[in-house]
Amino acid sequence: MYSSAALVLVVAAFTLTGCGDRSVHAPSEPTRTLRDIPADETRRLQAARIFFGHQSVGADIMAGVEDLVKSTPQLQLRVVQLQGPSLPAGPFFAHEKIGENGKPSLKTDVFATLMEDGFNKNLDIALHKYCFVDIEASTDVGRLFAHYKETLARLRAESPNVRFVHVTTPLTVVQSGWRATVKRMLGREPDHYGDNITRQRYNELMRHEYAGREPLFDLARIESTRPDGSRETISWGDQSAFALVPDYASDGAHLNPVGRRYVAEQLLVFLADVASGR
């Protein structure tokens, strides 16, 4: 049986469910699709030599790319999962898992080693990303970003023929509903709020440094944006952040078939712009 105090909290939680813990913001900009890409830009994308280093969420995205290639006859994109330390003859969209989850700086170091050991001589576009497990509430995002920024600056100087694409860090679904409401009433942070708030800080460093100056694929923005353009947001105290749209998630963090196809399409649209010199 509930105590009287607990019963009051539970009743209040059901009454207030959905209030204040999550919100959906109005659309900010229209979402482009592959149908919006002019034919000449599609040809440039298909003619490019692209490398993408990733781990699990990246594997989800590449599964989405393969879904799109299979279902879009006009998209003649050659997707190659690398099995060794060499690139195929181009053009291609090559990818492989690099580094270890939980060690983001190592991922950047492995990516840099691949570039400096010869990948940079046979690529037009290169990118790598961190995973949600790489940035959690306790992460020193300033130190992590400083290492990333220094490494990419070195790679740009060494490889003027390669366009390096920066990628924001993916998000996770946050706790919601009456359990989250009860926690907030008790002054406790709902699950995964702190992690996403820290990811927000890292992603803001990425946006401040690169947006409008170098290619930046804003994965976090896409993961938190519904097809109608509305955003999944959270707030805790005086801090706010974005979260993964639950409809895109298979387990609260990785992408389901709907999410992976949506994100993959946005990536291809973005890379078509990069391949076209934008």
LINQUI-V634925 format. One record per residue. N is the residue number from 0. RES is the residue in one letter. D_CENTER is the distance of its C-alpha to the mean C-alpha in whole Angstrom. Layout:
N,RES,D_CENTER + N,RES,D_CENTER
//
This chain:
0,M,45 + 1,Y,43 + 2,S,44 + 3,S,45 + 4,A,42 + 5,A,40 + 6,L,41 + 7,V,40 + 8,L,37 + 9,V,36 + 10,V,38 + 11,A,36 + 12,A,32 + 13,F,33 + 14,T,34 + 15,L,31 + 16,T,29 + 17,G,26 + 18,C,27 + 19,G,25 + 20,D,23 + 21,R,20 + 22,S,20 + 23,V,19 + 24,H,19 + 25,A,21 + 26,P,19 + 27,S,18 + 28,E,18 + 29,P,19 + 30,T,16 + 31,R,17 + 32,T,17 + 33,L,19 + 34,R,22 + 35,D,22 + 36,I,22 + 37,P,25 + 38,A,27 + 39,D,27 + 40,E,23 + 41,T,23 + 42,R,25 + 43,R,24 + 44,L,20 + 45,Q,22 + 46,A,25 + 47,A,22 + 48,R,21 + 49,I,18 + 50,F,16 + 51,F,13 + 52,G,13 + 53,H,11 + 54,Q,12 + 55,S,11 + 56,V,8 + 57,G,8 + 58,A,12 + 59,D,11 + 60,I,9 + 61,M,12 + 62,A,14 + 63,G,13 + 64,V,14 + 65,E,18 + 66,D,18 + 67,L,18 + 68,V,20 + 69,K,23 + 70,S,23 + 71,T,23 + 72,P,26 + 73,Q,26 + 74,L,23 + 75,Q,24 + 76,L,21 + 77,R,22 + 78,V,20 + 79,V,21 + 80,Q,19 + 81,L,21 + 82,Q,24 + 83,G,25 + 84,P,25 + 85,S,26 + 86,L,24 + 87,P,26 + 88,A,28 + 89,G,26 + 90,P,25 + 91,F,22 + 92,F,18 + 93,A,18 + 94,H,16 + 95,E,16 + 96,K,15 + 97,I,16 + 98,G,17 + 99,E,17 + 100,N,15 + 101,G,16 + 102,K,17 + 103,P,14 + 104,S,17 + 105,L,18 + 106,K,15 + 107,T,16 + 108,D,19 + 109,V,19 + 110,F,17 + 111,A,20 + 112,T,23 + 113,L,22 + 114,M,22 + 115,E,25 + 116,D,27 + 117,G,27 + 118,F,23 + 119,N,23 + 120,K,27 + 121,N,25 + 122,L,22 + 123,D,21 + 124,I,17 + 125,A,15 + 126,L,12 + 127,H,10 + 128,K,7 + 129,Y,8 + 130,C,8 + 131,F,8 + 132,V,12 + 133,D,12 + 134,I,12 + 135,E,15 + 136,A,17 + 137,S,19 + 138,T,17 + 139,D,19 + 140,V,16 + 141,G,19 + 142,R,20 + 143,L,17 + 144,F,16 + 145,A,19 + 146,H,19 + 147,Y,16 + 148,K,18 + 149,E,21 + 150,T,20 + 151,L,18 + 152,A,21 + 153,R,23 + 154,L,22 + 155,R,22 + 156,A,25 + 157,E,26 + 158,S,24 + 159,P,25 + 160,N,25 + 161,V,21 + 162,R,19 + 163,F,16 + 164,V,12 + 165,H,10 + 166,V,6 + 167,T,5 + 168,T,5 + 169,P,4 + 170,L,7 + 171,T,10 + 172,V,13 + 173,V,16 + 174,Q,20 + 175,S,22 + 176,G,25 + 177,W,28 + 178,R,27 + 179,A,25 + 180,T,28 + 181,V,30 + 182,K,28 + 183,R,28 + 184,M,31 + 185,L,32 + 186,G,30 + 187,R,27 + 188,E,24 + 189,P,22 + 190,D,20 + 191,H,16 + 192,Y,17 + 193,G,17 + 194,D,14 + 195,N,12 + 196,I,15 + 197,T,14 + 198,R,11 + 199,Q,12 + 200,R,14 + 201,Y,12 + 202,N,10 + 203,E,13 + 204,L,15 + 205,M,12 + 206,R,13 + 207,H,16 + 208,E,17 + 209,Y,15 + 210,A,15 + 211,G,18 + 212,R,19 + 213,E,17 + 214,P,14 + 215,L,11 + 216,F,8 + 217,D,6 + 218,L,3 + 219,A,5 + 220,R,8 + 221,I,7 + 222,E,7 + 223,S,10 + 224,T,12 + 225,R,14 + 226,P,16 + 227,D,19 + 228,G,16 + 229,S,17 + 230,R,15 + 231,E,14 + 232,T,16 + 233,I,17 + 234,S,20 + 235,W,22 + 236,G,25 + 237,D,24 + 238,Q,21 + 239,S,18 + 240,A,14 + 241,F,12 + 242,A,11 + 243,L,10 + 244,V,12 + 245,P,15 + 246,D,16 + 247,Y,12 + 248,A,13 + 249,S,15 + 250,D,16 + 251,G,14 + 252,A,11 + 253,H,11 + 254,L,10 + 255,N,14 + 256,P,16 + 257,V,15 + 258,G,11 + 259,R,11 + 260,R,13 + 261,Y,12 + 262,V,8 + 263,A,10 + 264,E,13 + 265,Q,11 + 266,L,10 + 267,L,14 + 268,V,15 + 269,F,13 + 270,L,14 + 271,A,18 + 272,D,18 + 273,V,17 + 274,A,20 + 275,S,22 + 276,G,22 + 277,R,20
//
